[in-house]
Amino acid sequence: MIFPRFIEWTTLFLIRFLIVALALWIVGRSTVGKNKAKFSDALWISLLGLIIGTLISRFIPFLGFFIALILWLGLIHHFFDTGWLGALGIAIVALIVYAILYWIISFLIKIPFWSLLIFFQQIF
């Protein structure tokens, strides 16, 4: 059935969206400070990065990964008002924080951790 799959996909997308935003916010605040890294900025980075990055990766198979990566770095660079190396550092550490947060939350609300791998496969 299509409807239960849609609910499952939407629920997982919202959970991932909030976890990515939280990871970006935590790392951004510790890196560039609380004045430059606001939670609303992290929400915008997460929303735009997930939607546009997924679309780009889907329609441009191999090259789409690199374009999506540059998109994520550009969003972090723009919203957190940092340099390109700072954006790269934030992205790498946020990926680690994301994995830790996702593991903790998946344990608490019983989401299979393997869905994280499917999520990365959908993005990249």
C-alpha positions as CSV (number, residue, x, y, z in Angstrom):
1,M,0.0,0.0,0.0
2,I,1.2,3.4,-0.8
3,F,-0.3,5.3,2.1
4,P,1.6,3.5,4.9
5,R,4.9,3.8,3.0
6,F,4.2,7.5,2.7
7,I,3.6,7.9,6.4
8,E,6.8,5.8,7.2
9,W,8.9,7.9,4.7
10,T,7.5,11.2,6.0
11,T,8.1,10.2,9.7
12,L,11.7,9.1,9.0
13,F,12.3,12.3,7.0
14,L,11.1,14.5,9.8
15,I,13.2,12.6,12.4
16,R,16.3,12.9,10.2
17,F,15.5,16.5,9.4
18,L,15.4,17.4,13.1
19,I,18.5,15.3,14.0
20,V,20.5,16.9,11.2
21,A,19.4,20.4,12.3
22,L,20.3,19.5,15.9
23,A,23.7,18.2,15.0
24,L,24.5,21.3,12.8
25,W,23.3,23.6,15.6
26,I,25.4,21.9,18.3
27,V,28.6,21.9,16.1
28,G,27.9,25.3,14.7
29,R,27.5,26.9,18.2
30,S,30.6,25.3,19.4
31,T,32.6,26.3,16.3
32,V,31.4,29.8,15.2
33,G,29.6,30.9,18.4
34,K,26.0,31.4,19.4
35,N,25.6,34.7,17.5
36,K,26.3,33.1,14.1
37,A,24.8,29.7,14.6
38,K,21.2,30.0,15.4
39,F,18.8,27.0,15.5
40,S,16.6,28.5,12.8
41,D,19.7,28.7,10.5
42,A,20.4,25.0,11.2
43,L,16.8,24.2,10.4
44,W,17.1,26.0,7.0
45,I,20.4,24.3,6.2
46,S,18.9,20.9,7.1
47,L,15.7,21.4,5.1
48,L,17.3,22.9,2.0
49,G,20.2,20.4,2.1
50,L,18.0,17.3,2.5
51,I,15.5,18.3,-0.2
52,I,17.8,19.9,-2.8
53,G,20.7,17.5,-2.2
54,T,18.4,14.4,-2.6
55,L,16.9,15.8,-5.8
56,I,20.3,16.6,-7.3
57,S,21.7,13.2,-6.3
58,R,18.7,11.4,-7.8
59,F,18.8,13.1,-11.2
60,I,22.6,13.3,-11.6
61,P,23.9,9.9,-10.6
62,F,27.6,10.1,-10.0
63,L,28.3,13.8,-10.2
64,G,25.3,14.6,-8.1
65,F,27.1,13.4,-5.0
66,F,29.8,16.1,-5.4
67,I,27.3,18.8,-6.3
68,A,25.2,17.9,-3.2
69,L,28.4,18.0,-1.1
70,I,29.2,21.5,-2.4
71,L,25.6,22.5,-1.8
72,W,25.8,21.4,1.9
73,L,29.1,23.2,2.3
74,G,27.7,26.3,0.6
75,L,24.6,26.3,2.9
76,I,26.8,26.0,6.0
77,H,29.1,28.7,4.7
78,H,26.2,31.1,4.0
79,F,24.0,30.5,7.1
80,F,26.8,30.2,9.7
81,D,28.9,33.0,8.2
82,T,32.1,31.0,8.2
83,G,34.8,30.3,5.6
84,W,34.9,27.2,3.3
85,L,37.3,25.3,5.6
86,G,35.2,26.2,8.6
87,A,32.1,24.9,6.7
88,L,34.0,21.7,5.9
89,G,35.0,21.2,9.5
90,I,31.5,21.8,10.7
91,A,30.1,19.3,8.1
92,I,32.6,16.6,9.2
93,V,32.0,16.9,12.9
94,A,28.2,17.3,12.4
95,L,28.2,14.0,10.5
96,I,29.8,12.3,13.5
97,V,27.4,14.0,15.9
98,Y,24.5,13.1,13.6
99,A,25.4,9.4,13.7
100,I,25.7,9.5,17.5
101,L,22.3,11.3,17.9
102,Y,20.6,9.0,15.4
103,W,21.9,6.0,17.2
104,I,20.7,7.3,20.6
105,I,17.3,8.3,19.2
106,S,16.8,5.1,17.2
107,F,17.5,3.2,20.4
108,L,15.0,5.2,22.4
109,I,12.1,5.1,19.9
110,K,12.9,1.8,18.3
111,I,13.8,2.9,14.7
112,P,16.1,0.4,13.1
113,F,19.6,1.9,12.9
114,W,20.1,0.4,9.4
115,S,17.6,3.0,8.1
116,L,20.5,5.4,8.5
117,L,22.4,3.6,5.8
118,I,19.3,3.7,3.5
119,F,19.1,7.4,4.2
120,F,22.7,8.0,3.1
121,Q,22.0,5.9,0.0
122,Q,19.0,8.1,-0.8
123,I,21.0,11.3,-0.4
124,F,24.2,10.2,-2.1
